[in-house]
């Protein structure tokens, strides 16, 4: 078995573990800091909306231009009065994108480009995009996002409980805010591809969260009938037992997205790949983080406020204090096989023993 696989097995059995719940205030603080930074980035720098949302013109040439993309950018920007985005096409031609340009201005820009690029005006294709189309796309995206959030809350409230639904919703908002903030900070263009990427990462983020919640749902069965572990300790076991799985899933998903972003968009200059790949890359990483460090700790916080969980915690701590006063281990004594299995799972008690001799099968 590989080292990672062995670690995953030991985490699942509770032989090792990290106390995510006890240190939750650290992760809350980190998330709040990142979220505030993202909000400031959007408020100060704003989002660089693509032509599909703001309207404008796209000029393409089928023949190789006589000037570089940098020079073409300067020419198009000066001619239009707006920042132009220029990309070199595979055939050596150029794709020049300028926002907030009407028909009359587009014809004027086309003539200027023809003179400066040394290409006949008939060989330059001009496509106009109206802002109303982009507004419709944006409205449908917001509608789709809202419907998705409502369905997620309803499903989780039915399949699990309302506290898990609230925690998952907060985690999803956390992931979207960070992703949008990164777009504002790095200045990448927001296009329909970006919207598709945002909606896609919500599914990945929700998947990781539900995996942990499912483990937690199993671990909390008959929780009030035992006096060995609190709800937070069982929640911590759920995170640790699914930790390696979450990491593996995220890494496998991030690798091809990283290829699109850093190799396709960065090395080969396929800038249009950045629209969707950046949102996927940031969103997948944020989703994995929130499912481990935000969603489940929030559930534990909400559950620990219940009178039953407060009473359970009081009984558990009282039992441990009594055992410590007698110089005994809190795990000594017999409370049934069910408690023994839970003891192994939390990583707090002694490692589970099946009575077999090490090294023999």
ZAROTOR-463234 format. One record per residue (C-alpha): residue in one letter; residue number from 1; y, x, z. Coordinates in pm, 1 decimal. Example, Ala and Ser with C-alpha at 12.3 -4.5 7.8 and 13.67 -1.06 7.14 Angstrom:
ZAROTOR-463234
ATOM,kollo,senu,Y,X,Z
ATOM,a,1,-450.0,1230.0,780.0
ATOM,s,2,-106.0,1367.0,714.0
This chain:
ZAROTOR-463234
ATOM,kollo,senu,Y,X,Z
ATOM,x,1,0.0,0.0,0.0
ATOM,x,2,351.0,128.5,-83.1
ATOM,x,3,596.1,213.2,193.3
ATOM,x,4,809.5,-90.7,109.4
ATOM,x,5,503.9,-314.8,103.8
ATOM,x,6,388.2,-174.7,437.3
ATOM,x,7,734.2,-231.0,582.0
ATOM,x,8,731.0,-588.3,452.7
ATOM,x,9,393.9,-653.0,617.7
ATOM,x,10,514.9,-508.2,949.5
ATOM,x,11,832.4,-716.5,930.6
ATOM,x,12,627.4,-1028.6,864.2
ATOM,x,13,395.6,-959.0,1158.4
ATOM,x,14,693.6,-889.9,1385.5
ATOM,x,15,594.4,-529.0,1460.2
ATOM,x,16,940.2,-411.3,1354.6
ATOM,x,17,1263.6,-595.8,1297.3
ATOM,x,18,1641.7,-597.9,1310.6
ATOM,x,19,1835.2,-843.4,1524.7
ATOM,x,20,2052.7,-1013.4,1263.2
ATOM,x,21,2138.2,-1305.9,1488.6
ATOM,x,22,2261.7,-1101.0,1784.5
ATOM,x,23,2490.5,-899.5,1555.1
ATOM,x,24,2610.6,-1203.3,1362.0
ATOM,x,25,2973.6,-1161.1,1470.3
ATOM,x,26,2984.2,-830.3,1284.5
ATOM,x,27,2865.9,-996.3,963.4
ATOM,x,28,3100.5,-1290.0,1013.0
ATOM,x,29,3387.6,-1044.6,1048.8
ATOM,x,30,3289.4,-855.4,733.5
ATOM,x,31,3259.3,-1179.4,536.8
ATOM,x,32,3596.2,-1306.4,662.3
ATOM,x,33,3761.2,-976.9,566.4
ATOM,x,34,3608.8,-982.1,216.4
ATOM,x,35,3698.4,-1348.5,169.6
ATOM,x,36,4060.2,-1293.6,276.5
ATOM,x,37,4084.5,-1001.1,34.2
ATOM,x,38,3947.7,-1220.9,-245.0
ATOM,x,39,4193.3,-1501.3,-166.9
ATOM,x,40,4486.0,-1257.6,-161.3
ATOM,x,41,4370.6,-1115.8,-495.8
ATOM,x,42,4370.9,-1462.1,-652.1
ATOM,x,43,4702.9,-1560.6,-491.0
ATOM,x,44,4886.7,-1240.0,-584.8
ATOM,x,45,4730.2,-1126.0,-910.9
ATOM,x,46,4595.3,-1457.1,-1031.8
ATOM,x,47,4308.9,-1505.2,-1271.4
ATOM,x,48,4329.4,-1376.8,-1625.6
ATOM,x,49,4230.4,-1691.4,-1807.6
ATOM,x,50,4076.0,-1653.2,-2151.6
ATOM,x,51,4195.5,-1803.9,-2472.9
ATOM,x,52,3949.6,-2090.6,-2436.3
ATOM,x,53,4147.4,-2213.5,-2133.3
ATOM,x,54,4505.9,-2123.1,-2224.0
ATOM,x,55,4492.0,-2168.6,-2600.2
ATOM,x,56,4603.0,-1915.1,-2860.5
ATOM,x,57,4482.8,-1739.2,-3172.7
ATOM,x,58,4199.7,-1506.0,-3264.8
ATOM,x,59,4244.5,-1272.9,-3563.0
ATOM,x,60,3945.2,-1098.0,-3716.7
ATOM,x,61,3919.5,-848.1,-3999.1
ATOM,x,62,3609.0,-784.9,-4207.8
ATOM,x,63,3718.5,-440.2,-4321.6
ATOM,x,64,3791.4,-126.1,-4123.9
ATOM,x,65,4148.6,-98.1,-4004.1
ATOM,x,66,4356.2,215.0,-4051.7
ATOM,x,67,4466.7,229.8,-3688.0
ATOM,x,68,4279.2,250.1,-3359.2
ATOM,x,69,4221.3,-35.1,-3119.2
ATOM,x,70,4488.3,104.3,-2886.1
ATOM,x,71,4744.2,105.4,-3166.4
ATOM,x,72,4637.6,-242.5,-3276.2
ATOM,x,73,4684.6,-363.9,-2920.3
ATOM,x,74,5042.1,-232.4,-2913.5
ATOM,x,75,5120.6,-387.6,-3251.5
ATOM,x,76,4975.6,-728.6,-3165.3
ATOM,x,77,5139.5,-734.6,-2822.0
ATOM,x,78,5479.8,-646.9,-2966.0
ATOM,x,79,5447.5,-901.0,-3247.7
ATOM,x,80,5340.0,-1187.5,-3021.7
ATOM,x,81,5521.7,-1115.4,-2697.8
ATOM,x,82,5191.3,-1164.7,-2510.3
ATOM,x,83,4923.4,-921.6,-2399.8
ATOM,x,84,4665.0,-884.4,-2677.1
ATOM,x,85,4296.1,-804.5,-2638.5
ATOM,x,86,4153.8,-597.2,-2922.7
ATOM,x,87,3783.8,-522.6,-2974.6
ATOM,x,88,3617.9,-324.2,-3250.1
ATOM,x,89,3343.9,-510.5,-3434.0
ATOM,x,90,3015.7,-368.6,-3556.8
ATOM,x,91,3136.8,-351.7,-3919.0
ATOM,x,92,3443.2,-150.5,-3821.9
ATOM,x,93,3674.9,-450.4,-3825.4
ATOM,x,94,3885.0,-574.0,-3535.3
ATOM,x,95,3893.5,-887.2,-3324.1
ATOM,x,96,4243.2,-949.9,-3188.6
ATOM,x,97,4285.5,-1220.8,-2925.4
ATOM,x,98,4629.2,-1345.9,-2820.6
ATOM,x,99,4687.2,-1634.5,-2580.0
ATOM,x,100,4958.4,-1902.3,-2590.7
ATOM,x,101,5032.5,-1877.7,-2962.0
ATOM,x,102,5110.4,-2178.9,-3183.6
ATOM,x,103,5053.5,-2217.7,-3558.9
ATOM,x,104,5394.8,-2093.3,-3671.1
ATOM,x,105,5377.7,-1788.1,-3446.5
ATOM,x,106,5020.1,-1719.0,-3558.4
ATOM,x,107,5126.7,-1697.6,-3923.6
ATOM,x,108,5406.7,-1458.7,-3831.0
ATOM,x,109,5169.5,-1238.8,-3631.9
ATOM,x,110,4921.1,-1242.1,-3918.8
ATOM,x,111,5181.8,-1103.7,-4160.1
ATOM,x,112,5279.8,-832.0,-3911.7
ATOM,x,113,4917.2,-732.9,-3859.1
ATOM,x,114,4862.7,-720.3,-4235.0
ATOM,x,115,5150.7,-475.7,-4275.6
ATOM,x,116,5061.7,-257.2,-3978.6
ATOM,x,117,4684.8,-252.7,-4032.5
ATOM,x,118,4707.3,-197.1,-4404.2
ATOM,x,119,4480.5,-494.7,-4473.2
ATOM,x,120,4564.3,-783.3,-4711.4
ATOM,x,121,4663.8,-1098.4,-4527.0
ATOM,x,122,4384.9,-1290.8,-4702.2
ATOM,x,123,4129.8,-1058.8,-4539.1
ATOM,x,124,4252.1,-1148.5,-4189.9
ATOM,x,125,4097.4,-1466.1,-4049.5
ATOM,x,126,4305.4,-1660.3,-3798.1
ATOM,x,127,4148.0,-1920.9,-3569.6
ATOM,x,128,4364.5,-2132.3,-3340.2
ATOM,x,129,4237.9,-2267.8,-3008.1
ATOM,x,130,4423.9,-2553.4,-2844.1
ATOM,x,131,4478.3,-2551.7,-2464.6
ATOM,x,132,4351.2,-2909.8,-2437.0
ATOM,x,133,3998.9,-2795.5,-2526.3
ATOM,x,134,4006.7,-2534.9,-2251.3
ATOM,x,135,4137.3,-2792.7,-2005.3
ATOM,x,136,3842.9,-3019.7,-2085.9
ATOM,x,137,3600.1,-2730.3,-2032.0
ATOM,x,138,3762.7,-2646.8,-1697.1
ATOM,x,139,3752.8,-3010.3,-1579.7
ATOM,x,140,3386.0,-3044.0,-1673.7
ATOM,x,141,3307.7,-2718.6,-1494.2
ATOM,x,142,3476.4,-2839.9,-1174.2
ATOM,x,143,3295.4,-3173.2,-1204.4
ATOM,x,144,2961.8,-2997.2,-1250.7
ATOM,x,145,3031.3,-2774.1,-951.8
ATOM,x,146,3121.6,-3069.5,-732.9
ATOM,x,147,2810.3,-3265.6,-832.9
ATOM,x,148,2595.1,-2959.1,-768.9
ATOM,x,149,2738.1,-2911.9,-419.7
ATOM,x,150,2687.1,-3277.0,-326.5
ATOM,x,151,2326.2,-3277.4,-449.6
ATOM,x,152,2254.5,-2953.4,-262.9
ATOM,x,153,2383.9,-3095.3,64.3
ATOM,x,154,2186.4,-3417.2,22.2
ATOM,x,155,1864.2,-3234.9,-68.1
ATOM,x,156,1885.2,-2984.3,217.6
ATOM,x,157,1976.1,-3255.8,467.8
ATOM,x,158,1663.6,-3450.0,365.8
ATOM,x,159,1424.4,-3157.2,321.9
ATOM,x,160,1544.1,-2968.2,629.7
ATOM,x,161,1834.7,-3095.1,841.8
ATOM,x,162,2209.7,-3140.1,819.8
ATOM,x,163,2284.4,-2812.3,999.5
ATOM,x,164,2101.5,-2618.1,731.0
ATOM,x,165,2282.7,-2817.8,462.1
ATOM,x,166,2620.6,-2727.2,615.2
ATOM,x,167,2525.4,-2359.8,648.8
ATOM,x,168,2402.9,-2345.1,287.9
ATOM,x,169,2724.0,-2509.9,163.8
ATOM,x,170,2938.7,-2257.1,350.9
ATOM,x,171,2728.7,-1973.4,206.6
ATOM,x,172,2773.8,-2108.3,-148.5
ATOM,x,173,3151.4,-2139.1,-105.9
ATOM,x,174,3148.2,-1785.7,35.1
ATOM,x,175,2969.2,-1656.6,-277.5
ATOM,x,176,3201.3,-1835.9,-521.5
ATOM,x,177,3514.7,-1718.3,-341.2
ATOM,x,178,3405.4,-1355.2,-346.8
ATOM,x,179,3308.9,-1369.4,-714.8
ATOM,x,180,3637.2,-1530.1,-818.3
ATOM,x,181,3827.3,-1279.1,-606.0
ATOM,x,182,3656.4,-986.5,-778.2
ATOM,x,183,3765.8,-1125.8,-1116.8
ATOM,x,184,4122.9,-1141.4,-994.1
ATOM,x,185,4112.9,-789.0,-850.0
ATOM,x,186,3954.3,-612.8,-1149.4
ATOM,x,187,4142.5,-819.0,-1409.1
ATOM,x,188,3841.9,-931.6,-1612.0
ATOM,x,189,3900.5,-1227.7,-1838.5
ATOM,x,190,3773.8,-1567.8,-1730.5
ATOM,x,191,3591.5,-1743.4,-2015.1
ATOM,x,192,3334.2,-2023.5,-2045.4
ATOM,x,193,3075.1,-1747.7,-2003.7
ATOM,x,194,3222.3,-1676.5,-1661.0
ATOM,x,195,3185.4,-2041.8,-1565.4
ATOM,x,196,2822.0,-2037.6,-1678.2
ATOM,x,197,2765.2,-1726.6,-1469.3
ATOM,x,198,2920.6,-1889.1,-1161.0
ATOM,x,199,2700.0,-2196.2,-1191.1
ATOM,x,200,2395.1,-1973.6,-1242.4
ATOM,x,201,2449.3,-1763.2,-930.0
ATOM,x,202,2460.5,-2076.0,-716.1
ATOM,x,203,2096.4,-2138.8,-801.2
ATOM,x,204,1996.1,-1782.4,-711.0
ATOM,x,205,2191.9,-1792.2,-386.2
ATOM,x,206,2040.8,-2126.0,-291.1
ATOM,x,207,1690.0,-1998.8,-367.2
ATOM,x,208,1721.4,-1707.0,-124.4
ATOM,x,209,1865.9,-1934.5,142.5
ATOM,x,210,1594.2,-2198.7,106.4
ATOM,x,211,1321.5,-1932.9,136.8
ATOM,x,212,1456.1,-1831.5,478.8
ATOM,x,213,1511.7,-2193.7,582.6
ATOM,x,214,1154.4,-2282.6,491.4
ATOM,x,215,1024.1,-2003.0,711.8
ATOM,x,216,1255.5,-2115.7,991.2
ATOM,x,217,1137.1,-2475.6,957.5
ATOM,x,218,778.1,-2362.4,1010.1
ATOM,x,219,869.0,-2136.7,1301.6
ATOM,x,220,1059.4,-2401.5,1496.9
ATOM,x,221,772.4,-2650.9,1515.5
ATOM,x,222,708.6,-2751.9,1879.2
ATOM,x,223,974.1,-2504.5,1985.2
ATOM,x,224,1064.3,-2696.3,2302.6
ATOM,x,225,700.6,-2692.4,2420.1
ATOM,x,226,703.9,-2316.6,2479.0
ATOM,x,227,910.4,-2095.1,2707.9
ATOM,x,228,873.2,-1757.4,2540.5
ATOM,x,229,1148.0,-1746.6,2277.9
ATOM,x,230,1484.8,-1907.9,2203.6
ATOM,x,231,1583.0,-2069.7,1876.0
ATOM,x,232,1793.4,-1768.0,1777.3
ATOM,x,233,1497.7,-1536.0,1826.9
ATOM,x,234,1275.3,-1751.5,1608.3
ATOM,x,235,1554.3,-1767.0,1346.0
ATOM,x,236,1570.5,-1389.1,1355.4
ATOM,x,237,1196.5,-1373.4,1289.4
ATOM,x,238,1243.1,-1594.4,982.6
ATOM,x,239,1499.8,-1355.7,837.1
ATOM,x,240,1288.0,-1047.3,902.8
ATOM,x,241,969.7,-1202.3,765.5
ATOM,x,242,1138.3,-1283.4,431.9
ATOM,x,243,1368.7,-979.8,418.3
ATOM,x,244,1166.3,-763.6,179.3
ATOM,x,245,1100.6,-1060.6,-46.4
ATOM,x,246,1472.6,-1134.1,-67.7
ATOM,x,247,1552.0,-769.5,-141.5
ATOM,x,248,1285.1,-745.3,-411.6
ATOM,x,249,1398.8,-1068.0,-578.0
ATOM,x,250,1762.1,-959.4,-577.2
ATOM,x,251,1696.4,-608.1,-709.5
ATOM,x,252,1478.1,-737.7,-993.4
ATOM,x,253,1748.9,-989.2,-1088.2
ATOM,x,254,2030.6,-732.0,-1062.0
ATOM,x,255,1871.7,-465.7,-1283.9
ATOM,x,256,1906.3,-645.7,-1621.0
ATOM,x,257,2247.8,-781.1,-1522.2
ATOM,x,258,2361.2,-427.9,-1432.9
ATOM,x,259,2239.0,-315.3,-1775.8
ATOM,x,260,2458.3,-577.5,-1942.9
ATOM,x,261,2761.3,-494.4,-1729.7
ATOM,x,262,2757.2,-115.2,-1708.2
ATOM,x,263,2572.8,-18.0,-2025.2
ATOM,x,264,2644.6,-302.5,-2264.8
ATOM,x,265,3001.9,-363.2,-2153.0
ATOM,x,266,3092.9,-19.5,-2019.5
ATOM,x,267,2912.0,235.2,-2236.8
ATOM,x,268,2887.7,47.4,-2566.8
ATOM,x,269,3212.8,-141.7,-2524.8
ATOM,x,270,3069.5,-490.1,-2575.8
ATOM,x,271,3349.9,-643.5,-2373.2
ATOM,x,272,3235.6,-1000.9,-2428.4
ATOM,x,273,2926.8,-925.5,-2217.3
ATOM,x,274,3152.7,-866.7,-1918.2
ATOM,x,275,3248.2,-1234.4,-1908.1
ATOM,x,276,2911.6,-1347.0,-1776.7
ATOM,x,277,2757.8,-1023.2,-1646.7
ATOM,x,278,3027.1,-952.4,-1384.1
ATOM,x,279,2999.2,-1299.8,-1233.3
ATOM,x,280,2620.2,-1270.3,-1226.5
ATOM,x,281,2623.1,-920.8,-1074.0
ATOM,x,282,2873.7,-997.3,-798.4
ATOM,x,283,2733.1,-1343.6,-734.1
ATOM,x,284,2372.1,-1228.3,-703.8
ATOM,x,285,2467.5,-955.6,-457.0
ATOM,x,286,2688.2,-1193.0,-256.2
ATOM,x,287,2416.0,-1459.4,-258.8
ATOM,x,288,2155.0,-1222.7,-118.1
ATOM,x,289,2401.2,-1112.1,149.8
ATOM,x,290,2501.5,-1465.4,250.7
ATOM,x,291,2142.9,-1593.5,276.1
ATOM,x,292,2059.8,-1320.2,527.7
ATOM,x,293,2382.7,-1256.7,715.3
ATOM,x,294,2565.8,-1591.8,693.6
ATOM,x,295,2347.7,-1898.6,634.1
ATOM,x,296,2071.8,-1850.8,891.7
ATOM,x,297,2300.1,-1714.1,1168.6
ATOM,x,298,2522.3,-2020.1,1115.6
ATOM,x,299,2220.0,-2247.5,1158.0
ATOM,x,300,2130.9,-2065.0,1479.6
ATOM,x,301,2487.2,-2108.7,1607.8
ATOM,x,302,2481.5,-2481.4,1535.7
ATOM,x,303,2133.9,-2535.3,1683.5
ATOM,x,304,2209.2,-2341.1,2001.5
ATOM,x,305,2480.7,-2598.3,2076.2
ATOM,x,306,2219.3,-2871.7,2114.3
ATOM,x,307,2134.4,-2970.3,2475.1
ATOM,x,308,1762.5,-2919.8,2407.1
ATOM,x,309,1817.4,-2567.3,2275.7
ATOM,x,310,2052.0,-2483.6,2563.5
ATOM,x,311,1785.5,-2600.4,2809.2
ATOM,x,312,1518.8,-2400.7,2625.0
ATOM,x,313,1728.4,-2085.5,2636.0
ATOM,x,314,1787.8,-2135.4,3006.9
ATOM,x,315,1412.9,-2172.1,3071.7
ATOM,x,316,1327.3,-1867.4,2861.5
ATOM,x,317,1583.4,-1646.9,3034.6
ATOM,x,318,1477.8,-1774.4,3377.9
ATOM,x,319,1114.4,-1694.7,3303.6
ATOM,x,320,1201.3,-1344.9,3185.4
ATOM,x,321,1415.8,-1284.1,3492.2
ATOM,x,322,1131.7,-1395.1,3719.9
ATOM,x,323,884.2,-1173.4,3536.4
ATOM,x,324,1121.6,-877.5,3558.5
ATOM,x,325,1166.5,-934.3,3931.8
ATOM,x,326,789.4,-912.9,3975.3
ATOM,x,327,772.8,-601.2,3762.3
ATOM,x,328,572.7,-781.7,3497.0
ATOM,x,329,620.4,-801.7,3123.0
ATOM,x,330,761.7,-1139.3,3007.0
ATOM,x,331,468.6,-1154.8,2763.6
ATOM,x,332,204.7,-1130.0,3037.8
ATOM,x,333,7.8,-1441.3,3114.1
ATOM,x,334,-160.7,-1693.6,2892.1
ATOM,x,335,29.3,-1977.0,2725.3
ATOM,x,336,-203.0,-2043.0,2437.5
ATOM,x,337,-277.0,-1888.1,2105.3
ATOM,x,338,23.9,-2056.3,1942.4
ATOM,x,339,265.7,-1869.6,2168.6
ATOM,x,340,81.0,-1542.9,2110.4
ATOM,x,341,131.8,-1577.3,1736.3
ATOM,x,342,499.8,-1652.5,1789.4
ATOM,x,343,531.2,-1349.9,2014.5
ATOM,x,344,405.6,-1125.3,1738.0
ATOM,x,345,639.5,-1288.4,1487.0
ATOM,x,346,964.6,-1242.0,1672.3
ATOM,x,347,928.5,-870.4,1721.6
ATOM,x,348,1029.8,-911.6,2086.5
ATOM,x,349,690.9,-920.1,2249.2
ATOM,x,350,395.7,-693.6,2202.8
ATOM,x,351,248.4,-640.6,1853.2
ATOM,x,352,-25.0,-887.4,1775.2
ATOM,x,353,-376.5,-755.2,1823.8
ATOM,x,354,-683.8,-905.0,1661.8
ATOM,x,355,-921.0,-704.1,1877.5
ATOM,x,356,-1030.4,-475.5,1595.8
ATOM,x,357,-1052.7,-101.8,1623.5
ATOM,x,358,-782.2,80.1,1423.2
ATOM,x,359,-914.4,238.6,1108.8
ATOM,x,360,-1225.3,17.1,1090.4
ATOM,x,361,-1278.1,-281.1,856.0
